[in-house]
């Protein structure tokens, strides 16, 4: 199976819902600021509960199968735990994360996925390469 990447700017939960329904991605990546209770999208804050509810609901829609969510945001581990109830694999950060480390992690994750490494191996290599503990 080939990897295809599509880049979208999600400025609201409405846009997330619309893009997931129209594109049917298997993976979502949020690169934004985070607080312990939510993500700061461009135009609004999305609570972890709201995001978990939306992904669980979208999981009941035919042809929508989000299986991986990357929360490349500070303090997103709690949100990741909430999402893990409805998504197979979720990545979040325990505390603050510097921009350079977040970027290095993303580069490493997608490089390794592009090398056809499995998700867990790609995650571990990206984490090691970004300097994340």
C-alpha positions in Angstrom: 0.0 0.0 0.0 1.3 3.5 -0.9 1.5 6.4 1.5 -0.3 9.6 0.4 0.0 12.8 2.3 -2.5 15.6 2.2 -1.9 18.9 4.1 -4.9 20.8 5.5 -5.1 23.6 8.0 -7.7 22.8 10.6 -8.9 26.0 12.2 -12.0 24.6 13.8 -13.6 21.3 14.8 -16.1 21.9 11.9 -13.2 21.8 9.5 -11.7 18.7 11.0 -15.1 16.9 10.7 -15.6 18.0 7.1 -12.1 17.0 6.0 -12.2 13.6 7.7 -15.5 12.9 6.1 -14.5 14.1 2.6 -10.9 12.7 2.5 -11.3 9.6 4.7 -7.7 9.7 6.1 -6.4 6.8 8.2 -4.1 9.2 10.1 -4.5 12.7 11.5 -1.7 14.9 12.7 -2.3 18.0 14.8 0.6 20.4 15.1 -0.5 23.2 17.3 -0.3 24.6 20.8 -1.8 22.4 23.6 -3.0 22.8 27.1 -3.7 19.8 29.5 -7.4 20.0 28.5 -7.3 20.7 24.8 -5.7 21.8 21.6 -5.5 25.3 20.3 -6.7 25.3 16.7 -6.3 28.5 14.7 -9.8 29.8 15.4 -10.9 27.9 18.5 -9.8 25.6 21.3 -10.9 22.0 20.9 -11.2 20.1 24.2 -9.9 16.6 24.5 -13.4 15.4 25.3 -14.8 17.1 22.2 -12.1 15.6 19.9 -12.6 12.1 21.4 -16.4 12.4 21.0 -16.0 13.6 17.3 -13.5 10.8 16.4 -15.7 8.1 18.1 -18.8 9.4 16.2 -16.8 9.6 12.9 -15.7 6.0 13.5 -19.4 4.9 13.0 -19.5 6.6 9.6 -18.9 4.2 6.6 -15.6 4.8 4.8 -14.2 6.8 7.7 -11.4 5.0 9.5 -9.1 7.2 11.4 -6.7 4.7 13.0 -3.8 7.0 14.0 -3.7 10.4 15.6 -0.6 12.4 16.2 -0.9 15.2 18.8 2.3 17.2 18.2 1.4 19.6 21.0 2.4 20.4 24.5 0.6 18.7 27.3 -1.3 16.4 24.9 -0.8 13.0 26.7 -4.1 13.3 28.6 -6.0 13.9 25.3 -4.1 11.0 23.7 -5.3 8.7 26.5 -8.9 9.9 25.8 -8.6 9.3 22.1 -7.1 5.8 22.6 -10.6 4.6 23.4 -11.6 5.1 19.8 -8.4 5.2 17.8 -5.8 2.3 17.4 -2.6 4.4 18.0 -2.3 7.9 19.5 0.8 9.9 20.1 0.9 12.8 22.5 3.5 14.7 24.6 3.6 14.5 28.4 4.6 18.1 29.0 5.9 21.0 27.1 7.7 20.3 23.8 10.0 22.7 22.0 9.1 23.5 18.4 12.5 22.2 17.1 11.8 18.8 18.8 8.2 18.7 17.6 9.5 19.3 14.0 12.3 16.8 14.3 9.8 14.2 15.7 7.4 14.7 12.7 10.2 14.6 10.2 11.5 11.3 11.7 8.1 9.8 12.0 7.1 10.4 8.4 10.6 9.6 7.0 10.4 6.2 8.7 6.9 5.5 7.6 8.0 6.4 4.1 10.8 3.8 4.5 7.9 1.3 5.1 8.8 0.8 8.7 5.9 -0.2 10.9 4.2 2.4 13.0 5.7 1.5 16.3 9.3 1.3 14.9 8.8 4.6 13.1 7.5 6.2 16.4 10.5 4.9 18.4 13.0 6.0 15.8 11.4 9.5 15.6 11.3 9.8 19.4 15.0 8.9 19.6 16.0 11.2 16.8 14.1 14.2 18.2 15.7 14.0 21.6 12.4 13.2 23.3 12.8 10.9 26.3 
